[in-house]
Amino acid sequence: MIIAKKSLGQNFITSPDLLKKIAGFLDDPQNKTVIEVGSGPTTLTQAILSRTPKKMIAIEKDERTQSLLDSLSEKNPQFSYQLTDALTVDISALEKKENLLLIGNLPYNISTVLLVQWLKQNTPFSQAILMFQKEVIDRLVAKPNTKAYGRISILTQALCETKKLMMLSPKCFHPAPKVDSALIELRPKNRLSLQEINKLNILSTQAFANRRKRVAKNIQSLFKNIENVFEKKEINLNARAEDLSVETYIALIKDMI
């Protein structure tokens, strides 16, 4: 049995029923490629393989899991793995098709960084089922004029439909984390270009750099004349970053210099 390492942000789910339920949220994988990030002791991996995906690739950094992954490869010809840090992997290069299913009980110490990386790369998945700390998912689905609403809310909701699937208490994991967890489903919607995504990331980052200031003050360096832009789009010059909708941020990138 593999002992979870705190340095790798590992917390493993061991309940077969829960693992089956999580794997069951995936769309029918029989004609799709499934990429699992953070396969760990391969318990979720096996639950996914039981649904007979056309192809499956696991990405795992922990070298202690290699014998488990090798065993799965021998038994399942459609299965392969990469023993590497997920932060170094360009998922778009692994599978070009958009019938890609992405799933993972992500290491909490890099989960937000991973998601932002996938969004900025316009990773071509058709569905993602991902585990985060509850407070992260609260930010992903947050609405304007709330404390949780911020840069990652805008970036995620600009590119994906979001749906909170289920909550998981610490007792669902071993070892039990000190925080609640939750599972979210992401489905891509309007595809922005890589250039537009980059602009949106810069704009939203700068907008929330100082939440107490007027958003126009925070982002004025990104525009020729921020007053004219706000007037044209009928945005209140006294608005703060959390007052602007995702749609408004998307509209603003068209006027950035």
MARBA-526328 format. One record per residue: x, y, z of N, C-alpha, C in turn; residue in three letters. Coordinates in steps of 0.05 Angstrom, whole numbers, padded with zeros to 5 digits, always signed. Each point is the difference from the previous one (the first is absolute). Example, Ala and Ser with C-alpha at 12.3 -4.5 7.8 and 13.67 -1.06 7.14 Angstrom:
<sites>
+00264-00114+00156-00018+00024+00000+00018+00024+00000ALA -00007+00021-00014+00016+00024+00001-00015+00022+00014SER 
</sites>
This chain:
<sites>
+00017-00024+00000-00017+00024+00000+00018+00025+00000MET -00008+00020-00016+00016+00024-00002-00010+00019+00022ILE +00019+00011+00015-00007+00019+00021+00000+00028-00012ILE -00021+00015+00004-00002+00027-00011+00022+00018+00010ALA +00011+00016-00018+00021+00019+00007-00012+00028+00001LYS +00004+00013+00022-00009+00028+00003+00013+00018-00020LYS +00026-00005-00006+00015+00017-00018-00011+00000-00028SER -00015-00022-00007-00012-00002-00027-00029+00007+00001LEU -00010+00010+00023-00028+00007+00002-00019-00023-00003GLY +00008-00024+00009-00015-00024-00005-00021-00006+00022GLN -00024-00005-00008-00022-00009+00018-00016-00020-00017ASN +00000-00026+00008-00011-00020-00018-00029-00008+00008PHE -00016-00005-00020-00027-00011+00005+00001-00030-00002ILE -00011-00014+00020+00002-00029+00000-00027-00014-00003THR -00022+00014+00004-00026-00013-00001-00006-00008-00029SER -00004-00026-00005-00007-00009-00028-00026+00012-00010PRO -00020+00003+00017-00025+00012-00008+00003+00029-00008ASP +00016+00015+00015+00005+00028-00006+00016+00003-00026LEU +00020-00017-00003+00016+00001-00024-00016-00007-00025LEU -00018-00019+00003-00018-00007-00022-00019+00023-00007LYS -00009+00014+00020-00018+00023-00004+00015+00022-00014LYS +00025+00006+00008+00015+00021-00013+00006-00007-00030ILE +00008-00025-00004+00005-00009-00028-00025+00001-00016ALA -00023-00004+00013-00025+00000-00014-00009+00027-00010GLY +00012+00022+00010-00007+00026-00010+00011+00006-00028PHE +00019-00016-00008+00012+00003-00027-00021-00007-00021LEU +00000+00015-00022-00016-00008-00023+00009-00028-00009ASP -00017-00013-00015+00008-00027-00010+00027+00001-00013ASP +00020-00014+00012+00028+00002-00011+00007-00020-00021PRO -00019-00016-00009+00007-00022-00018+00011+00009-00027GLN -00006+00024-00008+00010+00011-00025+00017+00025+00005ASN +00010+00002+00024+00015+00024+00007+00027-00007+00014LYS +00017+00020+00002+00025-00003+00015-00004+00013+00027THR +00007-00014+00021-00001+00010+00027+00029+00006+00010VAL +00004+00024+00010+00026+00006+00012-00005+00005+00030ILE +00013-00016+00017-00002+00003+00028+00025+00014+00011GLU -00004+00021+00015+00023+00014+00012+00001-00006+00030VAL +00022-00012+00008+00004-00007+00028-00013-00027+00006GLY +00010-00021-00013-00012-00027+00004+00006-00013+00027SER +00022+00009+00013+00006-00010+00027+00000-00030+00002GLY -00015-00011+00018+00000-00030+00004-00017-00014-00021PRO -00009+00014-00020-00015-00010-00024-00028-00011+00007THR -00011+00007+00023-00027-00009+00007-00021+00013-00018THR +00002+00026-00005-00018+00013-00019+00005-00009-00029LEU +00026-00004-00006+00008-00009-00026-00014-00026-00007THR -00001-00019+00019-00013-00025-00005-00030+00003-00003GLN -00012+00018+00015-00029+00005-00003-00006+00011-00028ALA +00017+00017-00010-00003+00011-00027+00003-00022-00021ILE +00021-00016+00003+00005-00022-00019-00023-00020-00001LEU -00014-00003+00022-00023-00018+00000-00022+00010-00019SER +00001+00025-00007-00020+00011-00019+00010-00002-00029ARG +00022-00014-00004+00011-00007-00027+00004+00025-00018THR +00016+00019+00008+00006+00022-00019+00015-00010-00024PRO -00003+00014-00022+00015-00007-00025+00030+00002+00005LYS +00008+00021+00015+00028+00004+00006+00002+00015+00027LYS +00020-00006+00015+00004+00014+00026+00029+00005+00005MET +00006+00024+00009+00027+00008+00007-00001+00011+00029ILE +00018-00011+00017+00002+00010+00027+00026+00017+00002ALA -00002+00022+00015+00023+00016+00006+00005+00001+00030ILE +00023-00009+00008+00006-00003+00029+00029+00006+00005GLU +00005+00017+00020+00028+00008+00006+00014-00020+00019LYS -00015-00013+00017+00011-00018+00021+00011-00025-00012ASP +00027-00003+00000+00013-00024-00012-00007-00026+00015GLU -00010+00002+00024-00007-00024+00015-00024-00015-00012ARG -00014+00014-00018-00024-00012-00012+00006-00016-00026THR +00025+00000-00008+00007-00011-00026-00008-00029-00003GLN +00004-00017+00020-00007-00028-00002-00030-00004-00003SER -00016+00017+00013-00029-00001-00002-00008+00007-00029LEU +00013+00021-00010-00007+00010-00027+00009-00021-00021LEU +00023-00012+00004+00010-00021-00018-00020-00023-00001ASP -00010-00008+00023-00019-00022+00002-00025+00006-00016SER -00010+00025+00003-00024+00008-00015+00005+00000-00030LEU +00024+00009-00008+00007+00000-00028+00000-00028-00012SER +00010-00019+00015+00002-00027-00010-00028-00012-00003GLU -00019+00007+00017-00027-00011+00000-00019+00015-00019LYS +00007+00025-00006-00018+00017-00015+00015+00013-00023ASN -00001-00011-00024+00016+00010-00023-00007+00029-00008PRO -00023+00010+00008-00008+00027-00007+00012+00020+00021GLN +00013-00010+00020+00010+00017+00022+00030+00005-00002PHE +00008+00025+00004+00028+00007+00002+00003+00022+00021SER +00024+00006+00007+00004+00021+00021+00026+00015-00005TYR +00001+00024+00012+00024+00016+00001+00008+00005+00029GLN +00023-00008+00007+00010+00004+00028+00015+00027+00001LEU -00016+00021+00003+00012+00027-00002-00018+00020+00015THR +00010+00023+00004-00015+00022+00012-00021+00011-00019ASP -00025+00000+00008-00022+00009-00018+00004+00029-00009ALA +00014+00016+00016+00005+00028-00007+00018+00002-00025LEU +00014-00021-00007+00018+00001-00023-00012-00012-00025THR -00025-00010+00003-00013-00014-00023-00019+00018-00015VAL +00003+00001-00026-00019+00014-00017-00021-00021-00009ASP -00023+00001+00013-00020-00020-00006-00009+00002-00029ILE +00000+00024-00011-00008+00004-00028+00018-00016-00019SER +00025-00004+00008+00018-00016-00017-00005-00030+00003ALA -00012-00008+00022-00005-00029+00004-00023-00009-00017LEU -00020+00017-00003-00024-00008-00014-00013+00025-00013GLU +00001+00001-00026-00009+00023-00015-00031+00002-00002LYS -00013-00023+00001-00029+00000-00004-00015+00013+00023LYS -00023+00011-00006-00016+00013+00021-00018-00020+00015GLU +00001-00026-00007-00016-00019+00015+00017-00011+00024ASN +00015+00018+00012+00018-00007+00022-00015+00004+00026LEU +00002-00020+00018-00012+00002+00027+00023+00003+00020LEU -00001+00020+00017+00021+00006+00019-00011-00005+00028LEU +00014-00014+00016-00009-00007+00027+00024+00000+00019ILE -00005+00007+00025+00022-00001+00019-00008+00008+00028GLY +00011-00015+00020+00000+00009+00028+00026+00015+00003ASN -00001+00026-00007+00024+00015-00003+00015+00005+00026LEU +00027+00000+00000+00015+00007+00024-00007+00029+00007PRO -00010+00004+00025-00010+00027+00007+00021+00022-00001TYR +00026-00008+00003+00020+00021+00000+00006+00012-00028ASN -00010-00014-00021+00004+00012-00027-00026+00000-00016ILE -00023-00005+00012-00025-00003-00015-00008+00025-00015SER +00002+00023+00013-00008+00025-00013+00019+00007-00023THR +00026-00004+00005+00020+00005-00021-00005-00017-00024VAL -00006-00026+00005-00006-00018-00022-00024+00009-00017LEU -00022+00007+00014-00024+00008-00014+00005+00025-00017LEU +00013+00020+00012+00006+00025-00015+00018-00007-00025VAL +00019-00018+00004+00017-00008-00023-00016-00012-00022GLN -00019-00019+00007-00017-00012-00020-00017+00020-00015TRP -00011+00018+00016-00018+00020-00012+00016+00019-00019LEU +00023+00008+00009+00016+00018-00017+00010-00013-00025LYS +00004-00027+00001+00009-00015-00023-00023-00008-00018GLN -00025+00007+00008-00024-00008-00015+00000-00030-00005ASN +00005-00015+00021+00001-00030-00001-00026-00011-00011THR +00001-00016-00021-00024-00008-00015-00016-00023+00013PRO -00008+00002+00025-00017-00020+00011-00029+00006-00005PHE -00017-00021-00001-00028+00004-00003-00014-00001+00027SER +00013-00011+00020-00010-00001+00027+00023-00004+00019GLN -00001+00013+00023+00020-00004+00021-00015-00004+00027ALA +00009-00021+00014-00011-00006+00027+00024+00002+00019ILE +00000+00021+00017+00024+00006+00015-00007+00004+00030LEU +00018-00009+00017-00003+00003+00029+00018+00023+00009MET -00012+00018+00016+00014+00022+00012-00008+00003+00029PHE +00014+00017+00015-00010+00009+00025-00026+00015-00004GLN -00019-00002+00018-00026+00013-00003+00003+00030-00005LYS +00019+00013+00014+00002+00029-00003+00009+00007-00028GLU +00015-00017-00013+00009+00005-00028-00025-00002-00018VAL -00016-00021+00003-00024-00003-00016-00019+00023+00004ILE -00002+00010+00025-00017+00023+00005+00009+00024-00017ASP +00026+00002-00004+00011+00022-00016-00005-00005-00030ARG +00001-00025-00008-00004-00007-00029-00029+00007-00008LEU -00019-00005+00017-00028+00004-00007-00012+00027+00011VAL +00017+00016+00012-00009+00025+00013-00013+00019-00020ALA -00020+00015+00010-00014+00020-00016+00011+00028+00008LYS -00004+00020-00018+00008+00027+00006-00012+00010+00027PRO +00013+00019+00011-00008+00012+00026+00001-00019+00023ASN +00018-00020-00001+00005-00017+00022+00029-00001+00007THR +00007-00007+00024+00027+00000+00009+00018-00020-00015LYS -00012-00022-00008+00015-00021-00014+00006+00006-00029ALA -00015+00019-00011+00003+00007-00029+00027+00013-00005TYR +00014-00010-00020+00026+00011-00006+00011-00009-00027GLY +00026+00002-00003+00013-00006-00026-00007-00028-00009ARG +00002-00020+00017-00004-00028-00009-00029-00005-00006ILE -00018+00015+00013-00029-00003-00006-00004+00009-00029SER +00012+00023-00007-00004+00011-00027+00012-00018-00021ILE +00024-00008+00004+00014-00017-00020-00015-00026-00004LEU -00008-00013+00022-00014-00025-00002-00027+00003-00014THR -00016+00019+00009-00027+00003-00010-00001+00012-00028GLN +00021+00014-00008+00002+00010-00027+00003-00023-00020ALA +00013-00021+00009+00007-00022-00018-00017-00025+00004LEU -00013-00003+00023-00014-00025+00007-00026+00005+00014CYS -00019-00019-00005-00023-00003+00017+00009-00015+00025GLU -00008+00010+00024+00009-00013+00024-00024-00012+00015THR +00005-00023+00013-00021-00013+00015+00013-00014+00024LYS -00008+00008+00024+00010-00014+00024-00015-00026+00003LYS +00015-00022+00001-00013-00027-00001-00005-00012+00027LEU +00019+00002+00018-00004-00011+00027+00021+00010+00019MET -00007-00001+00026+00018+00007+00021+00013-00025+00012MET +00024+00002+00009+00013-00023+00013+00013+00010+00027LEU -00007-00014+00021+00010+00007+00026+00029-00011+00003SER +00015+00010+00019+00027-00010+00004+00002-00030+00004PRO -00021-00011+00012+00001-00029+00007-00002-00018-00025LYS -00005+00012-00023+00000-00015-00025+00029-00006-00010CYS +00019+00013+00012+00028-00003-00009+00018-00012+00021PHE +00022-00010-00010+00021-00010+00018+00027+00011-00010HIS +00014+00015+00017-00008+00010+00026-00022+00022-00004PRO -00015+00005+00021-00022+00020-00002+00013+00028-00001ALA -00007+00015-00021+00010+00028-00001-00014+00017+00021PRO +00009+00024+00004-00012+00018+00020-00022+00017-00012LYS -00006-00005-00026-00020+00017-00014-00020-00018-00013VAL -00024+00011-00006-00020-00014-00016+00009+00001-00029ASP -00009-00020-00015+00006-00002-00028-00026+00000-00017SER +00002+00004-00025-00023+00000-00018+00009-00008-00028ALA -00020-00011-00014+00005-00008-00028-00015+00018-00018LEU +00013+00008-00022-00012+00019-00019+00001-00012-00028ILE -00019+00007-00016+00000-00007-00029+00003+00026-00016GLU +00019-00001-00019+00004+00022-00018-00005-00009-00029LEU -00015+00016-00015-00005-00006-00028+00006+00025-00016ARG +00017-00001-00020+00007+00024-00015-00024+00012-00014PRO +00000+00027-00001-00021+00014-00015+00014+00017-00021LYS -00007+00025-00003+00013+00016-00021+00030-00001+00001ASN +00012-00010-00021+00029-00003-00001+00012+00027-00008ARG +00016+00011+00019+00015+00024-00006+00027-00009-00012LEU +00012+00018-00015+00027-00006-00010+00020+00002+00022SER +00024-00011-00004+00021+00001+00020+00007+00029+00007LEU -00001+00017-00021+00006+00028+00005-00021+00013+00017GLN -00025-00007-00005-00022+00012+00016+00001-00011+00029GLU +00007-00025+00004+00002-00011+00026+00022+00014+00016ILE +00023+00004-00014+00022+00014+00013-00008+00028+00009ASN -00015+00014-00018-00009+00027+00007-00019-00001+00024LYS -00018-00019+00000-00019-00003+00021+00014-00006+00027LEU +00020-00016-00001+00016-00006+00024+00014+00024+00011ASN +00012+00016-00018+00014+00024+00008-00020+00020+00011ILE -00023+00004-00014-00020+00019+00009-00012-00007+00027LEU -00007-00025+00004-00013-00008+00025+00020+00000+00023SER +00026-00007-00006+00020+00002+00021+00004+00028+00010THR +00002+00019-00019+00005+00028+00007-00025+00012+00013GLN -00024-00009-00009-00025+00011+00011-00002-00006+00030ALA +00009-00023+00008-00003-00009+00028+00026+00004+00016PHE +00019+00015-00011+00026+00005+00014-00005+00015+00025ALA -00020+00018+00000-00008+00014+00024-00030+00003+00000ASN -00013-00018+00015-00029-00002-00001-00014+00025+00011ARG +00015+00016+00017-00013+00023+00012-00001+00024-00019ARG +00017+00000-00020+00001+00022-00019-00021-00004-00022LYS -00007+00022-00013-00018-00001-00023+00014-00017-00022ARG -00015-00017-00013+00012-00017-00020+00012+00016-00023VAL -00012+00023-00007+00011+00017-00021+00028+00009+00007ALA +00005+00005+00025+00027+00009+00009+00020-00024-00003LYS -00009-00023+00007+00017-00024-00001+00009-00007-00028ASN -00018+00003-00020+00005-00010-00027+00006+00022-00020ILE +00001+00025+00008+00002+00022-00019+00025-00001-00018GLN +00021-00013+00010+00025-00002-00017-00004-00019-00024SER -00021-00016+00000-00005-00019-00021-00016+00012-00023LEU -00009+00025+00003-00017+00013-00020+00010+00027-00007PHE -00007+00010-00024+00008+00027-00008-00014+00021+00016LYS -00026-00004+00004-00017+00019+00015-00021-00016+00015ASN +00005-00006+00025-00019-00017+00015-00027+00012+00003ILE -00001+00027+00003-00026+00014+00004-00017-00004-00025GLU +00012+00003-00023-00016-00003-00025-00010-00029-00003ASN +00017-00019+00007-00008-00028-00003-00023-00007+00019VAL +00002+00010+00025-00022-00005+00019-00026+00013-00008PHE +00003+00024-00011-00024+00015-00009-00013-00015-00023GLU +00016-00009-00019-00011-00015-00024-00014-00025+00008LYS +00011-00014+00021-00012-00025+00008-00019+00003+00023LYS -00005+00025+00008-00020+00006+00021+00008-00013+00026GLU +00026+00002+00007+00010-00010+00026+00004+00023+00019ILE -00009-00003+00024+00003+00021+00020+00029+00004+00007ASN +00010+00025-00003+00028+00006+00006+00008-00005+00029LEU -00020-00001+00017+00006-00005+00029-00002-00029+00007ASN -00005-00017-00019-00002-00029+00005+00026-00012+00010ALA -00002-00020+00016+00023-00016+00009+00002-00026-00017ARG +00022-00013+00002+00005-00024-00017-00022-00021+00003ALA -00010-00004+00024-00020-00021+00005-00028+00008-00011GLU -00003+00025-00008-00027+00009-00010-00004-00008-00030ASP +00022-00005-00014-00002-00006-00029-00005-00029-00005LEU -00018-00006-00018-00006-00028-00007+00022-00012-00018SER -00001-00026-00002+00019-00014-00018-00003+00010-00028VAL -00025+00004-00009-00005+00010-00027+00012+00027-00005GLU +00000+00017+00021+00011+00027-00002+00030-00001-00004THR +00013-00018+00016+00029-00003-00003+00007-00010-00028TYR -00015-00019-00011+00005-00010-00027-00003+00023-00020ILE -00020+00017+00004-00005+00022-00018+00023+00020+00001ALA +00011+00004+00024+00022+00020+00003+00026-00008-00014LEU +00005-00026-00003+00026-00007-00012+00002+00010-00029ILE -00022+00005-00013+00000+00010-00028+00011+00028-00002LYS +00000+00015+00022+00010+00027+00000+00027+00003+00012ASP +00012-00022+00009+00027+00002+00012+00021+00007-00020MET +00020+00015+00008+00022+00008-00018+00021-00023-00002ILE 
</sites>
